[in-house]
Amino acid sequence: MSTLELACSAIGSYHRDRDLPDPIRHESVRQVRRGLRRTLGTAARRPAHALTLAEITAIVGAIDGTAVAGARALVLLRYASAPRPGAFVALALADPRHQPCGLLLLHVRRSKADREARGQVVAVTAGHHPAICPLTARYAWLDRRGCAPGPLFTALRHQQATTGEPISATAASKRVTLNRPGFRGGSQPTEDESHGSTEEVPR
């Protein structure tokens, strides 16, 4: 309902600024809006709970053998650093910096809340168990990806070599959703709008 109310406000403001009749005030529109409020309610939706360590372990364990390296690194690094999907897929190969103390520093160049692109450095620590360690998963993915400059996470085509093309934020989020405990549904490829071709998450 909040999106609808925002749209109605914008439409009404547009017409009032031009001394035009406000269609939002028409009785038929008012009746529809009242009906939607009764049907859908106006309370804010409860936000989804943060993933637990047990759920992350289950997600990583559910990734099949043909998609292990990139998908595990994607899930574990996102969980450990908690950036927005758009900021995460924008990471370049050179952005993560390994430190002698065992930390991995991620240079997030820009995010939704960082309008001026000042950047942010996020520290990622090693996990206690190799199977869910984000640093171990990153090294495994780099062995598959190679050292060519470009996005940290690149798409693959037909389970072949990496393409050098970045994955989309939707693909990054879908990898977590499809393997989340309780989710029912098969893994579906997403459409890469910028290239007009089927995109797969890194494997």
Residue pairs with C-beta under 8 A, 6 or more apart in sequence:
1 36
1 37
1 40
1 41
1 42
2 44
4 33
4 36
8 24
8 29
8 33
9 24
11 23
11 24
12 22
12 23
12 24
12 25
15 21
15 22
15 23
15 24
16 22
23 29
51 59
51 79
51 176
51 180
53 132
55 180
55 181
56 75
56 76
56 79
56 132
57 131
57 132
58 179
58 180
58 181
59 75
59 176
59 179
59 180
59 181
60 72
60 75
60 76
60 131
60 132
60 179
61 131
62 179
62 181
63 71
63 72
63 75
63 179
66 159
66 203
67 201
67 203
68 140
68 203
69 137
69 140
69 141
69 143
69 144
69 202
69 203
70 141
70 144
70 145
70 153
70 156
70 201
70 202
70 203
71 175
71 179
71 201
71 202
71 203
72 137
72 140
72 141
73 134
73 137
73 138
73 140
73 141
73 153
73 202
74 141
74 153
74 172
74 175
74 201
74 202
75 137
75 175
75 176
75 179
76 127
76 132
76 133
76 134
76 137
77 88
77 106
77 124
77 134
77 137
77 138
78 85
78 88
78 172
78 176
79 134
80 124
80 125
80 127
80 134
81 88
81 106
81 108
81 122
81 124
81 134
82 122
83 106
83 108
83 111
83 122
84 111
84 112
84 169
85 169
85 170
85 172
85 173
86 111
86 112
86 169
87 108
87 109
87 110
87 111
87 112
88 108
88 169
88 172
89 151
89 153
89 166
89 167
89 168
89 169
89 171
89 172
90 109
90 110
90 151
90 166
91 106
91 107
91 108
91 151
91 152
91 153
92 149
92 150
92 151
92 152
93 145
93 147
93 148
93 149
93 150
93 151
93 152
94 149
95 106
95 107
95 108
95 109
95 152
96 104
96 105
96 106
96 107
96 124
96 138
96 152
97 104
97 105
97 107
98 104
98 105
98 135
99 105
102 125
102 126
102 135
103 123
103 124
103 125
104 123
104 124
104 125
104 134
104 135
104 138
105 121
105 122
105 123
105 124
106 121
106 122
106 123
106 124
107 119
107 120
107 121
108 114
108 119
108 120
108 121
108 122
109 117
109 119
110 117
110 119
111 120
114 120
124 134
124 135
125 135
126 133
126 134
126 135
126 136
127 133
127 134
127 135
127 136
130 136
141 153
141 202
144 162
144 202
144 203
145 154
145 162
145 202
146 162
148 164
150 164
150 166
151 164
151 165
151 166
151 167
153 166
153 167
153 172
153 202
154 162
154 163
154 164
154 165
154 166
154 167
154 202
155 162
155 163
155 165
155 166
155 167
155 171
155 192
155 199
155 200
155 201
155 202
156 162
156 163
156 200
156 202
156 203
157 163
157 197
157 198
157 200
159 200
159 203
162 202
165 192
165 195
165 199
167 199
167 201
167 202
168 190
168 192
168 193
168 199
170 190
171 190
171 199
171 200
171 201
172 201
174 187
174 188
174 190
174 201
175 201
177 183
178 185
178 186
178 187
189 198
189 199
189 200
190 198
190 199
191 197
191 198
191 199
192 198
192 199
